[in-house]
């Protein structure tokens, strides 16, 4: 009888560890989802030619345990700032081109 109880306790501990691992993996997936939603909204703003307002965001570090029991740290970083700078550079480039055309028009008149 004691062997059966011990066996069930071991199985319960394994299930508990599995549940904790799955919970950590779920948190990592939620972080990735939030990052992707932020990136999609940034791209939409750029496509709609809205002013790009970069808000620095860093998702919390989440520890995940892989199958071998090693801890890994997942960190999401954003490339939105680079996209915003490129968008601003493109806007400035268009303004410079317009100014050059206007100057050329005045010269020819």
N, C-alpha and C positions, 0 to 999 in steps of 0.2 A: 504494500500500500504506500509506503514511504517513497518507493521508486517512482510510482505514478505521480505523486504530489511533486516530487523534484522535477520530473520530466515536464509537467504542466507549468511549473514556475519558470523553467528555462524557456519554454515556448512563449510564455507571457512576456518575459524579458526581451526575447527576440522581436516579438511583435511591437513592443514598446519602442525599441531602437529603430525598427523599420518605420514606424509612425513618425518619429522625430526626424528621420532622414527625409521622408516624403514632405513633411512640413517645411523643412529648410529649402528643399527643391521648389516647392510651391512659392515660397517667398522670393526666390531668385526669379522665377517666371513672372511674378507680379512686377518686380523691378524692371525686367526687360520689357514687359508690356507697357508700363508707364513711359519708359524711354522711347519706345517706338511711337506711341501716341504723341509724345512731345515732338518728335522728329517729323511726323506726318503733318502736324499743325504748322510747324515751321516751314515745310515745303509748300503747304497750301498758301501760307502768307506770302511766300516769295513768288509763287505762281500768280497770285492775285495782285502782285506788285504793290502790296502794302508796305509801309515802313516796317523794317525789321527791328524789333526790340528784343535784344538778347537778354534773357534773365538767366544768370548763371545758376545751374541746378546740378547738384551731385546727389545721386541716389545713395541711400545708406548702403554700406558694405554688408553683404549677406554671406554668412558662412554656409557652405554646402559640403556635405560629406559624400564622396563618391563611393563606388562599390567596394573599393579596397580599404575604406575607412580613413583615408587621408582627407584632411580638411583643405578646401580650396576657397579662395576669396574671389567673389565675383564683383566687379566694379563697372558701372556704366558711366561713360563719359560722353559728352555731347559735342558734335561738330557744328552746331548751329552758329556759333560765333564766326567760324570760317565762312559759312554760307552768307551770313549777314554782311561781312566785310566785302565779299565778292559782289553781293547785290549793290552795296553802296558804291563800290568801284565802278560797276557798270553804269549806275546812274550818273556818276561824275563824268564818266567817259562820254555819255550821251550829251550831257550839258556842254562839255568842251567842244564836241563836234558841232553842236548847234551854234556855239559862239564863233567857231571858225567859219562856218557858213555865213553867218551874219556879217562878219568882218569882210569876207570875200565879196558879199553883195555890196557893201559900202564902197569897197575899192573899185568895183566895176561901174558904179554910178557916177 
